[in-house]
Amino acid sequence: MTQTEKTMRVAVYYSNNDIRIEERPVPEIGPAELLVKVESSGICGSDVMEWYRIKKAPLVLGHEIAGTIHRKGDGVKDFKVGDRVFVSHHVPCNTCRYCLAGQHSLCDTLRTTNFDPGGFSEFIRVPEINVDRGTYLLPASVSFDEGAFVEPLACVLRGIRLAGFEPGASVCILGSGISGLLFVKALDALGAGLTVTTDIEDSRLSAARRYGASASLKANDATPERLREINGGRLFDLVVTCAGTASVIRQAFRSVDRGATVLLFAPLEPGTNVSLPIFEIWRDQIRIVSTYAGCQVDIEAAIELIHSKRIEVNDMITHRLPLERTGEGFRLVAEGAESIKVLIKPHL
């Protein structure tokens, strides 16, 4: 090991406005572990949810990563140094009652596993369980930047799958940030009949139209009457909440058709209560589905959809920043108006 490989730079989160570049030892790996050189790491909308992150600060965030295997333990048989990989930070046990029922993201193991320290660093240690069921070879045609989209796209695909989406369905996406825009692209690839998005930012609405949305509306203009007009007199077969506010939740139940589904995708801060029209939900047989994380089947589907170019993600990248500008990246994502996808390139 050279001197430069003994230490590495990491971007440490103290708050959205306080990201510090610090030096730490490069993690030591065990016989069944990997050391991965992080080539590209996306800033997720959840990374800038201060209510969600700050209680655990200081910490190194970053879970949307792609990189190169830099070192491997002697017990690792399925990978070699130099392999290009996507690594999942959360992985399930595959043996508990939730996993056996196909609900892997309810697994206690999935909710406690992670890599070390986080994707906003030059290297990560991949624990044995993540090597076994969370490390995927990237096809040669998939760049590291595209590989950083595997995790968020897998989350979107899981939501679509659990919601029971069928080709030809009409979908209303409330919120046109990165998740909402990935829903637009995924639904277009999977054969949605009509996709309408809402947001408060004109730039995001324009992006939604570029990426295949049939229409995009300012949030205040998305009245039931306007939505019915766009959808031929009906409300929507599927409504997805991609912004974490109480008003968006209420909007969802004003936008969904009888016998249709509301997918709760973006989280609200714990303790937030929303009044819902329970009688109407009961009478109109509205199905409510929530989703968290992505599972193996969704990760594999995401890699294939990116590899086959059925979903193009390069046009979503607005910023590629070196590690020392991670704080700027957090500002861009938190403000939302100037960026779509911000990638941190630790070795840029």
ZATOR-115909 format. One record per residue: x, y negated, z of N, C-alpha, C, O in turn; residue in one letter. Coordinates in steps of 0.1 Angstrom, whole numbers, padded with zeros to 4 digits, always signed. Layout:
XYZXYZXYZXYZA;...
END
This chain:
+0008+0012+0000+0000+0000+0000+0009-0012+0000+0018-0014+0008M;+0006-0022-0009+0014-0034-0010+0009-0044+0001-0002-0042+0007T;+0016-0054+0003+0012-0064+0013-0001-0071+0009-0009-0073+0018Q;-0003-0073-0004-0015-0080-0008-0027-0071-0006-0039-0075-0005T;-0025-0057-0005-0036-0048-0003-0039-0046+0012-0049-0039+0015E;-0031-0051+0021-0034-0050+0035-0045-0059+0040-0052-0056+0050K;-0046-0070+0034-0057-0080+0038-0065-0084+0025-0061-0082+0014T;-0077-0089+0028-0086-0093+0018-0094-0105+0022-0095-0108+0034M;-0100-0112+0013-0108-0123+0016-0123-0119+0016-0127-0110+0008R;-0130-0125+0025-0144-0122+0026-0152-0135+0028-0146-0145+0033V;-0164-0136+0024-0172-0148+0026-0182-0144+0038-0190-0136+0036A;-0180-0151+0049-0187-0148+0061-0199-0158+0063-0197-0170+0062V;-0211-0152+0064-0223-0160+0066-0225-0163+0081-0226-0155+0089Y;-0226-0177+0083-0230-0182+0096-0243-0188+0096-0251-0187+0105Y;-0247-0194+0084-0260-0199+0081-0260-0202+0066-0250-0201+0060S;-0271-0206+0061-0272-0209+0047-0262-0220+0043-0257-0221+0032N;-0260-0229+0052-0251-0241+0050-0237-0239+0055-0229-0248+0056N;-0234-0227+0060-0221-0225+0066-0216-0211+0062-0218-0201+0069D;-0210-0210+0050-0203-0198+0045-0188-0200+0045-0183-0210+0039I;-0181-0192+0053-0167-0194+0055-0159-0183+0048-0162-0171+0050R;-0148-0187+0041-0139-0177+0036-0129-0174+0046-0121-0182+0051I;-0128-0161+0050-0119-0156+0060-0111-0144+0055-0114-0139+0044E;-0101-0141+0062-0092-0130+0058-0094-0119+0068-0094-0121+0081E;-0095-0107+0063-0097-0095+0071-0088-0083+0066-0084-0084+0054R;-0086-0073+0074-0078-0062+0069-0087-0054+0059-0099-0054+0060P;-0080-0049+0048-0087-0041+0039-0092-0028+0047-0083-0022+0054V;-0104-0024+0046-0109-0012+0054-0101+0000+0051-0098+0003+0039P;-0098+0008+0061-0092+0021+0060-0103+0031+0056-0114+0030+0061E;-0100+0040+0047-0111+0050+0044-0107+0064+0049-0096+0068+0051I;-0118+0072+0052-0117+0085+0056-0116+0095+0045-0116+0091+0033G;-0114+0108+0048-0112+0118+0037-0124+0119+0027-0122+0124+0016P;-0136+0116+0031-0147+0117+0023-0153+0103+0018-0164+0102+0014A;-0145+0093+0019-0149+0079+0017-0142+0073+0004-0132+0079-0001E;-0147+0062+0000-0142+0055-0011-0139+0040-0007-0145+0035+0001L;-0128+0035-0014-0126+0020-0013-0129+0015-0027-0123+0019-0037L;-0139+0006-0028-0143+0001-0041-0139-0014-0042-0142-0022-0033V;-0133-0017-0053-0130-0031-0056-0142-0038-0061-0147-0034-0072K;-0147-0048-0055-0160-0054-0059-0157-0064-0071-0149-0073-0070V;-0163-0061-0082-0161-0069-0094-0173-0079-0096-0170-0090-0101E;-0185-0076-0091-0196-0085-0093-0206-0082-0082-0209-0071-0079S;-0211-0093-0075-0220-0092-0064-0231-0103-0065-0227-0114-0064S;-0243-0098-0066-0254-0108-0068-0259-0114-0054-0259-0107-0044G;-0263-0126-0055-0269-0132-0043-0284-0130-0044-0290-0134-0053I;-0289-0122-0034-0303-0119-0034-0311-0130-0027-0306-0137-0019C;-0324-0131-0031-0333-0140-0024-0334-0138-0009-0335-0147-0001G;-0332-0125-0005-0333-0122+0009-0320-0126+0016-0320-0128+0028S;-0309-0128+0009-0297-0133+0015-0299-0147+0021-0292-0151+0031D;-0308-0155+0015-0309-0169+0019-0322-0171+0027-0326-0182+0030V;-0328-0160+0032-0339-0160+0041-0333-0162+0055-0330-0152+0062M;-0332-0174+0059-0324-0177+0071-0331-0170+0084-0323-0166+0092E;-0344-0170+0084-0350-0164+0096-0347-0149+0097-0347-0143+0107W;-0343-0143+0085-0340-0129+0085-0326-0126+0088-0322-0115+0094Y;-0317-0135+0084-0303-0132+0084-0296-0138+0097-0286-0132+0102R;-0300-0150+0101-0292-0158+0110-0291-0151+0124-0281-0153+0131I;-0301-0143+0128-0300-0136+0141-0289-0126+0141-0285-0122+0152K;-0284-0122+0130-0273-0112+0130-0259-0119+0126-0249-0112+0126K;-0259-0132+0124-0247-0139+0121-0237-0139+0132-0241-0138+0144A;-0224-0139+0129-0218-0140+0116-0217-0126+0110-0215-0116+0117P;-0219-0125+0097-0217-0112+0090-0214-0115+0075-0216-0126+0070L;-0209-0104+0069-0207-0105+0054-0218-0099+0047-0221-0087+0048V;-0225-0107+0040-0237-0102+0032-0233-0097+0018-0221-0096+0015L;-0243-0094+0010-0240-0089-0004-0243-0075-0005-0235-0066+0000G;-0254-0071-0012-0257-0057-0014-0260-0053-0028-0264-0042-0031H;-0259-0063-0037-0261-0060-0052-0248-0060-0059-0244-0070-0065E;-0241-0048-0058-0227-0048-0062-0224-0038-0073-0231-0028-0074I;-0214-0041-0081-0208-0032-0090-0193-0034-0089-0188-0045-0087A;-0185-0023-0091-0171-0024-0089-0163-0012-0094-0169-0003-0101G;-0151-0011-0091-0142+0000-0095-0136+0007-0083-0133+0001-0073T;-0136+0020-0084-0130+0028-0073-0115+0026-0073-0108+0029-0082I;-0111+0020-0061-0097+0016-0060-0089+0027-0053-0077+0029-0056H;-0095+0033-0043-0089+0045-0036-0100+0055-0033-0111+0051-0031R;-0096+0067-0031-0106+0077-0027-0099+0087-0017-0087+0090-0018K;-0108+0092-0008-0103+0102+0001-0100+0115-0005-0106+0118-0016G;-0092+0123+0001-0088+0136-0005-0100+0145-0007-0100+0154-0015D;-0111+0143+0001-0122+0152+0001-0133+0148-0009-0143+0155-0011G;-0131+0137-0016-0140+0132-0026-0138+0139-0039-0127+0138-0045V;-0147+0147-0044-0145+0155-0056-0152+0150-0069-0148+0152-0080K;-0163+0142-0067-0171+0138-0078-0167+0125-0085-0173+0121-0095D;-0158+0118-0079-0153+0105-0084-0138+0105-0085-0131+0112-0078F;-0133+0096-0093-0118+0094-0094-0115+0079-0094-0123+0071-0096K;-0103+0076-0090-0098+0062-0090-0100+0057-0104-0096+0063-0114V;-0105+0045-0105-0107+0038-0118-0122+0039-0123-0126+0032-0132G;-0130+0048-0117-0144+0049-0121-0151+0036-0118-0149+0030-0108D;-0160+0033-0128-0168+0021-0126-0181+0025-0120-0188+0035-0125R;-0185+0019-0109-0197+0024-0101-0206+0013-0097-0202+0001-0095V;-0219+0017-0095-0228+0009-0087-0229+0017-0073-0230+0029-0073F;-0229+0009-0062-0230+0016-0049-0243+0010-0042-0244-0002-0041V;-0251+0019-0037-0263+0015-0030-0259+0013-0015-0253+0022-0009S;-0263+0002-0009-0260+0000+0005-0268+0008+0015-0263+0012+0025H;-0281+0010+0012-0290+0018+0020-0292+0031+0013-0296+0032+0002H;-0291+0042+0021-0293+0056+0015-0301+0064+0025-0299+0062+0037V;-0310+0073+0021-0318+0081+0029-0312+0094+0034-0301+0098+0028P;-0318+0100+0044-0312+0113+0048-0317+0125+0039-0310+0135+0038C;-0328+0123+0033-0334+0133+0024-0340+0145+0031-0343+0155+0025N;-0340+0145+0044-0345+0156+0052-0357+0153+0062-0364+0162+0066T;-0359+0140+0065-0369+0137+0075-0383+0138+0068-0384+0140+0056C;-0393+0136+0076-0407+0137+0071-0410+0127+0061-0418+0129+0052R;-0404+0115+0062-0407+0104+0052-0400+0108+0039-0407+0106+0028Y;-0388+0112+0039-0381+0115+0027-0388+0127+0020-0390+0127+0008C;-0392+0137+0028-0399+0149+0022-0412+0145+0016-0417+0153+0007L;-0418+0134+0020-0431+0130+0015-0429+0120+0003-0438+0114-0002A;-0416+0118-0001-0413+0108-0011-0413+0094-0007-0412+0085-0016G;-0413+0091+0006-0413+0077+0011-0399+0074+0017-0398+0072+0029Q;-0389+0075+0008-0375+0074+0013-0372+0061+0020-0363+0060+0029H;-0378+0050+0016-0375+0037+0022-0381+0036+0036-0379+0025+0042S;-0388+0046+0041-0393+0046+0055-0383+0053+0064-0385+0054+0076L;-0373+0059+0058-0364+0068+0065-0355+0059+0075-0350+0049+0071C;-0354+0064+0087-0345+0057+0097-0331+0056+0092-0324+0046+0094D;-0326+0067+0085-0312+0066+0081-0310+0055+0070-0301+0048+0070T;-0320+0054+0061-0319+0044+0051-0318+0030+0057-0311+0021+0052L;-0325+0028+0068-0326+0015+0074-0314+0012+0082-0313+0000+0087R;-0305+0021+0084-0294+0019+0093-0280+0020+0085-0270+0017+0091T;-0280+0026+0073-0268+0028+0066-0264+0015+0058-0273+0006+0056T;-0251+0014+0055-0246+0002+0048-0232+0005+0044-0226+0014+0050N;-0226-0003+0035-0212-0003+0033-0205-0013+0041-0211-0022+0047F;-0192-0013+0041-0184-0020+0050-0174-0029+0043-0166-0023+0035D;-0174-0042+0044-0182-0050+0053-0195-0055+0046-0206-0055+0052P;-0194-0059+0033-0206-0064+0025-0200-0068+0012-0188-0069+0010G;-0209-0070+0002-0205-0072-0011-0198-0085-0014-0192-0087-0025G;-0199-0095-0005-0192-0108-0007-0178-0107-0001-0174-0114+0008F;-0170-0097-0007-0157-0094-0002-0149-0088-0014-0155-0084-0024S;-0136-0088-0013-0128-0082-0024-0129-0067-0024-0128-0061-0035E;-0131-0060-0013-0132-0046-0013-0143-0042-0003-0145-0049+0007F;-0149-0030-0005-0158-0024+0005-0154-0010+0007-0149-0003-0002I;-0156-0005+0019-0155+0009+0023-0168+0015+0021-0178+0010+0026R;-0169+0026+0013-0182+0033+0011-0182+0046+0020-0174+0055+0018V;-0190+0046+0030-0191+0057+0039-0195+0070+0032-0200+0070+0021P;-0192+0082+0039-0194+0095+0032-0208+0096+0027-0210+0101+0016E;-0218+0092+0035-0232+0094+0031-0236+0086+0019-0244+0090+0011I;-0230+0074+0018-0232+0066+0006-0225+0071-0006-0230+0070-0017N;-0213+0077-0004-0206+0084-0015-0215+0095-0020-0216+0097-0032V;-0221+0103-0011-0228+0115-0015-0241+0112-0022-0245+0118-0032D;-0249+0101-0018-0262+0099-0023-0265+0084-0027-0276+0080-0029R;-0254+0076-0028-0256+0062-0031-0246+0056-0041-0246+0044-0043G;-0238+0065-0047-0227+0060-0056-0230+0066-0070-0232+0078-0072T;-0231+0057-0080-0235+0061-0094-0225+0056-0104-0221+0044-0103Y;-0221+0064-0113-0213+0060-0124-0220+0050-0133-0232+0053-0136L;-0214+0040-0137-0220+0031-0147-0216+0035-0161-0204+0038-0163L;-0226+0036-0170-0222+0039-0184-0213+0029-0189-0213+0017-0185P;-0204+0033-0199-0194+0023-0204-0200+0011-0210-0194+0000-0210A;-0213+0012-0215-0219+0000-0221-0225-0009-0211-0230-0020-0215S;-0225-0006-0198-0231-0015-0188-0219-0022-0181-0211-0016-0175V;-0220-0035-0182-0209-0043-0176-0211-0044-0161-0221-0040-0156S;-0200-0049-0154-0201-0050-0140-0212-0060-0136-0220-0059-0126F;-0214-0071-0144-0224-0081-0141-0238-0075-0143-0247-0077-0135D;-0240-0066-0153-0252-0059-0155-0254-0050-0143-0266-0048-0138E;-0244-0043-0139-0245-0034-0128-0249-0040-0115-0255-0034-0106G;-0247-0053-0113-0252-0060-0101-0267-0062-0101-0272-0066-0091A;-0273-0059-0112-0288-0060-0113-0295-0047-0109-0307-0046-0108F;-0287-0036-0108-0293-0023-0106-0302-0023-0093-0313-0018-0093V;-0296-0028-0082-0304-0028-0069-0316-0036-0070-0327-0030-0066E;-0316-0049-0074-0329-0056-0074-0339-0050-0084-0351-0051-0082P;-0334-0045-0096-0343-0040-0105-0349-0027-0100-0361-0024-0102L;-0342-0019-0093-0347-0007-0087-0358-0010-0077-0368-0003-0076A;-0357-0021-0069-0367-0025-0060-0380-0028-0067-0391-0025-0063C;-0379-0035-0078-0390-0039-0087-0397-0027-0093-0409-0025-0092V;-0389-0017-0098-0394-0005-0104-0402+0003-0093-0412+0009-0097L;-0397+0004-0081-0404+0011-0071-0417+0005-0068-0427+0012-0066R;-0418-0009-0068-0430-0015-0065-0441-0012-0076-0452-0010-0074G;-0436-0013-0089-0445-0010-0100-0450+0005-0099-0461+0007-0102I;-0441+0014-0095-0445+0028-0094-0455+0030-0083-0465+0037-0085R;-0452+0025-0072-0461+0027-0060-0475+0020-0063-0485+0024-0058L;-0475+0009-0070-0488+0002-0073-0496+0010-0083-0508+0006-0085A;-0491+0021-0089-0499+0028-0099-0501+0022-0112-0511+0024-0119G;-0491+0013-0116-0492+0006-0128-0494+0016-0140-0487+0026-0141F;-0503+0012-0150-0504+0019-0162-0503+0010-0174-0507-0002-0173E;-0497+0015-0185-0496+0006-0197-0509+0000-0201-0519+0007-0200P;-0508-0013-0205-0521-0020-0209-0527-0028-0198-0536-0036-0201G;-0522-0026-0186-0528-0033-0174-0525-0048-0175-0514-0052-0180A;-0533-0056-0169-0531-0070-0168-0525-0073-0154-0529-0067-0144S;-0514-0081-0154-0507-0083-0141-0505-0098-0139-0502-0106-0148V;-0507-0103-0127-0504-0116-0123-0493-0116-0112-0495-0109-0102C;-0483-0123-0115-0471-0123-0106-0470-0137-0099-0468-0147-0106I;-0472-0138-0086-0472-0150-0079-0458-0153-0074-0454-0147-0064L;-0451-0162-0081-0437-0165-0078-0428-0161-0089-0428-0149-0092G;-0421-0170-0094-0412-0167-0106-0398-0169-0103-0390-0174-0112S;-0393-0166-0091-0379-0165-0088-0373-0152-0095-0380-0147-0104G;-0361-0148-0090-0355-0137-0097-0363-0124-0097-0364-0117-0107I;-0370-0121-0085-0378-0109-0084-0390-0110-0094-0393-0101-0101S;-0397-0122-0094-0408-0123-0103-0404-0122-0117-0411-0116-0125G;-0392-0128-0121-0388-0127-0135-0384-0113-0138-0386-0108-0150L;-0378-0105-0129-0375-0091-0132-0388-0083-0133-0388-0074-0142L;-0398-0086-0126-0411-0080-0128-0416-0083-0142-0421-0074-0149F;-0415-0095-0147-0419-0099-0161-0412-0090-0171-0418-0084-0179V;-0399-0089-0169-0391-0081-0179-0394-0066-0178-0396-0059-0188K;-0396-0061-0166-0398-0047-0164-0412-0043-0169-0414-0033-0176A;-0422-0052-0166-0436-0049-0171-0437-0050-0186-0444-0042-0192L;-0429-0059-0192-0429-0060-0206-0423-0047-0212-0429-0042-0222D;-0413-0042-0206-0407-0029-0211-0416-0017-0209-0415-0008-0217A;-0424-0018-0199-0432-0006-0196-0446-0007-0202-0455+0001-0199L;-0449-0018-0209-0462-0019-0217-0473-0026-0211-0485-0022-0213G;-0471-0036-0202-0482-0044-0197-0490-0050-0208-0484-0054-0218A;-0503-0051-0206-0511-0057-0216-0511-0072-0216-0511-0079-0226G;-0510-0078-0204-0510-0093-0202-0502-0095-0189-0505-0089-0179L;-0493-0104-0189-0485-0108-0177-0486-0123-0176-0482-0131-0184T;-0491-0128-0164-0492-0142-0161-0484-0144-0148-0485-0137-0139V;-0476-0155-0148-0468-0158-0136-0472-0172-0131-0478-0180-0139T;-0469-0175-0118-0471-0188-0113-0458-0192-0105-0450-0184-0101T;-0457-0205-0103-0446-0210-0095-0448-0225-0093-0457-0231-0099D;-0440-0231-0085-0440-0246-0083-0430-0253-0091-0430-0265-0092I;-0420-0245-0096-0409-0251-0104-0411-0249-0119-0413-0238-0124E;-0410-0260-0126-0412-0259-0141-0401-0251-0147-0404-0243-0157D;-0389-0252-0142-0378-0244-0149-0381-0229-0148-0377-0222-0157S;-0386-0224-0137-0389-0210-0135-0401-0206-0144-0401-0195-0150R;-0410-0215-0146-0422-0211-0154-0417-0210-0169-0422-0202-0176L;-0408-0219-0173-0402-0218-0186-0395-0205-0188-0396-0199-0199S;-0387-0201-0178-0379-0189-0179-0389-0177-0180-0386-0168-0188A;-0400-0177-0173-0410-0166-0174-0415-0165-0188-0416-0153-0193A;-0418-0176-0194-0422-0175-0208-0412-0170-0217-0414-0162-0226R;-0399-0174-0215-0388-0169-0223-0386-0154-0222-0383-0147-0231R;-0389-0149-0210-0387-0135-0207-0399-0126-0210-0398-0114-0208Y;-0409-0132-0216-0420-0123-0220-0434-0125-0214-0443-0118-0217G;-0435-0134-0204-0448-0137-0198-0458-0142-0208-0454-0150-0217A;-0470-0137-0208-0480-0142-0217-0484-0156-0214-0487-0164-0223S;-0484-0160-0201-0486-0174-0197-0480-0176-0184-0478-0167-0176A;-0477-0189-0181-0472-0192-0168-0479-0205-0163-0480-0215-0171S;-0482-0206-0150-0490-0217-0145-0484-0223-0133-0478-0215-0125L;-0485-0236-0131-0482-0242-0118-0491-0235-0108-0503-0233-0110K;-0485-0233-0096-0493-0225-0086-0506-0232-0083-0516-0225-0081A;-0507-0245-0082-0519-0252-0079-0530-0250-0090-0542-0252-0087N;-0525-0247-0102-0535-0246-0113-0540-0232-0115-0548-0229-0124D;-0535-0222-0107-0539-0208-0109-0552-0205-0101-0552-0197-0092A;-0562-0212-0105-0575-0210-0099-0581-0197-0105-0578-0193-0116T;-0591-0191-0098-0597-0179-0103-0604-0182-0117-0603-0174-0126P;-0609-0194-0119-0615-0198-0131-0605-0198-0143-0608-0193-0154E;-0593-0204-0140-0583-0205-0150-0577-0191-0153-0574-0188-0165R;-0576-0183-0143-0570-0170-0145-0580-0161-0153-0576-0154-0162L;-0593-0162-0150-0603-0155-0158-0603-0160-0173-0604-0151-0182R;-0601-0172-0175-0601-0178-0189-0589-0171-0196-0591-0168-0208E;-0577-0170-0190-0566-0165-0196-0567-0150-0199-0563-0145-0209I;-0574-0143-0190-0575-0128-0190-0589-0124-0196-0594-0113-0193N;-0595-0132-0205-0607-0127-0212-0619-0125-0203-0627-0117-0205G;-0620-0134-0192-0632-0133-0184-0630-0125-0171-0639-0124-0163G;-0619-0118-0170-0616-0109-0158-0605-0114-0150-0596-0122-0154R;-0605-0110-0137-0593-0112-0129-0583-0100-0132-0585-0093-0142L;-0573-0098-0124-0562-0090-0128-0562-0076-0122-0567-0074-0111F;-0557-0066-0130-0556-0052-0125-0545-0051-0114-0547-0042-0105D;-0535-0059-0115-0524-0058-0105-0520-0073-0102-0517-0080-0111L;-0519-0076-0089-0513-0089-0085-0501-0086-0076-0502-0079-0066V;-0490-0093-0079-0478-0091-0072-0474-0103-0064-0473-0114-0071V;-0471-0103-0051-0467-0114-0044-0451-0115-0044-0445-0107-0037T;-0446-0124-0051-0431-0125-0052-0426-0138-0045-0415-0143-0048C;-0434-0144-0037-0430-0155-0029-0435-0153-0015-0447-0149-0013A;-0427-0155-0005-0431-0151+0009-0438-0163+0017-0432-0168+0026G;-0450-0166+0013-0458-0176+0020-0472-0171+0022-0477-0163+0014T;-0478-0176+0032-0492-0173+0035-0501-0177+0024-0511-0170+0020A;-0499-0189+0018-0507-0193+0007-0507-0184-0005-0517-0182-0012S;-0495-0178-0008-0494-0168-0019-0502-0156-0016-0509-0150-0025V;-0502-0151-0003-0510-0139+0000-0525-0142-0002-0532-0134-0008I;-0529-0154+0002-0543-0157+0000-0546-0158-0014-0557-0154-0019R;-0537-0164-0022-0539-0165-0037-0541-0151-0043-0549-0150-0052Q;-0533-0142-0038-0534-0128-0044-0548-0123-0044-0552-0117-0054A;-0555-0125-0033-0569-0119-0032-0579-0127-0039-0590-0123-0040F;-0575-0139-0044-0584-0147-0052-0581-0144-0067-0589-0149-0076R;-0571-0136-0070-0567-0133-0083-0569-0119-0088-0567-0116-0100S;-0573-0110-0079-0573-0096-0082-0588-0092-0085-0597-0096-0079V;-0589-0083-0095-0602-0078-0100-0607-0068-0090-0600-0063-0082D;-0620-0065-0092-0626-0054-0084-0619-0041-0088-0616-0038-0099R;-0617-0033-0077-0611-0020-0079-0596-0020-0083-0591-0010-0088G;-0590-0031-0081-0576-0034-0085-0567-0034-0073-0571-0031-0062A;-0554-0038-0076-0544-0036-0066-0536-0049-0063-0533-0056-0072T;-0533-0052-0050-0524-0062-0046-0511-0056-0041-0512-0047-0032V;-0500-0059-0047-0487-0054-0043-0480-0065-0035-0477-0075-0040L;-0478-0062-0022-0470-0071-0013-0455-0068-0015-0450-0058-0009L;-0448-0077-0022-0434-0075-0025-0425-0083-0016-0416-0078-0010F;-0427-0097-0017-0419-0106-0009-0424-0106+0006-0436-0106+0008A;-0414-0105+0016-0418-0105+0030-0422-0118+0035-0417-0129+0030P;-0430-0119+0046-0432-0131+0053-0424-0130+0067-0422-0119+0071L;-0421-0141+0072-0414-0141+0085-0422-0134+0096-0434-0136+0096E;-0416-0125+0104-0423-0118+0114-0431-0128+0123-0426-0139+0126P;-0443-0124+0127-0452-0132+0135-0461-0141+0126-0470-0147+0132G;-0459-0141+0113-0468-0148+0104-0481-0140+0102-0481-0129+0098T;-0492-0146+0105-0505-0140+0103-0513-0147+0092-0513-0159+0091N;-0520-0139+0084-0527-0144+0073-0542-0139+0074-0544-0127+0075V;-0551-0148+0074-0565-0144+0074-0569-0139+0060-0566-0146+0050S;-0575-0128+0059-0579-0122+0047-0594-0120+0046-0601-0118+0056L;-0600-0120+0034-0615-0118+0032-0618-0103+0033-0620-0096+0023P;-0618-0097+0045-0620-0083+0047-0632-0077+0041-0632-0067+0035I;-0643-0085+0042-0656-0079+0036-0655-0078+0021-0659-0068+0016F;-0649-0088+0015-0648-0088+0000-0638-0077-0004-0640-0070-0014E;-0627-0075+0004-0617-0065+0001-0624-0051+0002-0622-0042-0007I;-0632-0049+0012-0640-0037+0014-0650-0035+0002-0650-0024-0004W;-0658-0045+0000-0668-0044-0010-0663-0041-0024-0668-0033-0031R;-0652-0048-0027-0646-0047-0041-0635-0037-0042-0629-0035-0052D;-0633-0029-0031-0624-0018-0031-0610-0022-0036-0604-0016-0045Q;-0605-0033-0030-0592-0037-0034-0581-0029-0027-0582-0026-0015I;-0572-0024-0034-0561-0015-0029-0549-0024-0025-0545-0033-0033R;-0544-0023-0013-0532-0031-0009-0520-0021-0007-0521-0012+0000I;-0509-0025-0014-0497-0017-0014-0486-0026-0010-0485-0037-0014V;-0477-0021-0001-0464-0028+0002-0453-0020-0003-0454-0007-0004S;-0441-0026-0005-0429-0019-0009-0417-0025-0003-0416-0037-0001T;-0407-0017-0001-0394-0021+0005-0383-0013-0001-0384+0000-0001Y;-0373-0019-0006-0361-0013-0011-0364-0005-0024-0375-0005-0030A;-0354+0003-0028-0355+0012-0040-0349+0025-0036-0342+0027-0027G;-0353+0036-0043-0350+0049-0041-0342+0055-0052-0340+0048-0063C;-0337+0067-0051-0328+0073-0061-0335+0073-0075-0328+0069-0085Q;-0347+0077-0075-0354+0078-0088-0355+0064-0095-0354+0063-0107V;-0356+0053-0086-0357+0040-0092-0344+0035-0096-0342+0027-0106D;-0333+0038-0088-0320+0034-0092-0316+0040-0105-0310+0033-0114I;-0319+0053-0107-0315+0060-0119-0323+0054-0131-0318+0052-0142E;-0336+0050-0129-0344+0044-0139-0338+0030-0143-0338+0026-0154A;-0334+0023-0132-0328+0009-0135-0316+0010-0143-0314+0002-0153A;-0307+0019-0140-0295+0021-0148-0298+0024-0162-0292+0019-0172I;-0307+0033-0164-0311+0037-0178-0317+0026-0186-0315+0024-0198E;-0326+0018-0179-0333+0007-0186-0323-0004-0190-0324-0010-0201L;-0313-0006-0182-0303-0016-0185-0293-0010-0196-0290-0017-0205I;-0290+0002-0195-0281+0009-0204-0287+0009-0218-0280+0007-0228H;-0300+0012-0219-0307+0014-0232-0311+0000-0238-0315-0001-0249S;-0309-0011-0230-0312-0024-0234-0327-0026-0235-0332-0036-0241K;-0335-0017-0229-0349-0020-0228-0352-0032-0219-0362-0039-0220R;-0343-0034-0209-0344-0045-0201-0330-0053-0202-0320-0047-0198I;-0331-0065-0207-0319-0073-0209-0317-0082-0196-0327-0089-0193E;-0306-0082-0190-0304-0089-0178-0293-0100-0179-0293-0110-0171V;-0285-0099-0189-0274-0109-0191-0280-0123-0192-0273-0133-0187N;-0291-0125-0199-0297-0138-0201-0303-0144-0188-0307-0156-0188D;-0303-0137-0177-0307-0142-0164-0296-0148-0156-0299-0155-0146M;-0284-0145-0160-0272-0150-0152-0270-0165-0155-0267-0168-0167I;-0271-0173-0145-0269-0188-0147-0256-0192-0142-0250-0202-0146T;-0251-0185-0132-0238-0189-0125-0230-0177-0122-0235-0167-0117H;-0217-0178-0125-0207-0168-0121-0196-0176-0113-0189-0184-0119R;-0195-0173-0100-0187-0181-0091-0176-0173-0084-0179-0161-0081L;-0164-0178-0082-0154-0171-0074-0158-0170-0060-0167-0177-0055P;-0152-0162-0052-0156-0159-0038-0155-0172-0030-0164-0174-0022L;-0146-0181-0033-0144-0193-0025-0156-0203-0027-0158-0213-0020E;-0164-0200-0037-0176-0209-0040-0189-0202-0036-0200-0206-0041R;-0188-0192-0027-0200-0185-0023-0210-0194-0016-0222-0193-0018T;-0205-0204-0008-0214-0214-0002-0222-0221-0012-0234-0224-0010G;-0216-0225-0023-0223-0232-0034-0234-0223-0040-0245-0227-0043E;-0230-0210-0041-0240-0201-0046-0252-0200-0038-0263-0199-0042G;-0250-0199-0024-0261-0199-0015-0270-0211-0016-0282-0210-0016F;-0264-0223-0018-0272-0235-0020-0280-0234-0033-0292-0238-0032R;-0274-0229-0043-0282-0228-0056-0294-0219-0055-0305-0222-0059L;-0292-0208-0048-0303-0198-0047-0313-0203-0037-0325-0202-0040V;-0309-0210-0026-0319-0215-0016-0327-0226-0022-0339-0227-0020A;-0321-0234-0031-0329-0245-0037-0337-0241-0048-0348-0245-0050E;-0332-0231-0056-0340-0224-0066-0342-0231-0079-0345-0224-0089G;-0341-0244-0080-0344-0251-0093-0334-0250-0104-0337-0250-0115A;-0321-0249-0100-0310-0249-0109-0305-0235-0113-0296-0234-0122E;-0310-0225-0107-0304-0212-0110-0315-0201-0111-0326-0203-0107S;-0311-0190-0118-0319-0178-0119-0312-0167-0111-0316-0163-0100I;-0300-0163-0117-0292-0153-0110-0278-0158-0108-0272-0163-0117K;-0274-0158-0095-0260-0163-0092-0252-0150-0088-0256-0143-0079V;-0241-0149-0095-0232-0138-0092-0219-0143-0086-0213-0153-0090L;-0214-0136-0076-0201-0139-0070-0191-0129-0076-0193-0117-0075I;-0180-0134-0081-0169-0126-0087-0157-0127-0078-0149-0136-0079K;-0155-0117-0068-0145-0119-0058-0131-0119-0064-0122-0124-0057P;-0128-0114-0076-0115-0114-0082-0114-0124-0094-0105-0123-0102H;-0123-0133-0095-0123-0143-0106-0111-0153-0104-0109-0162-0112L;
END
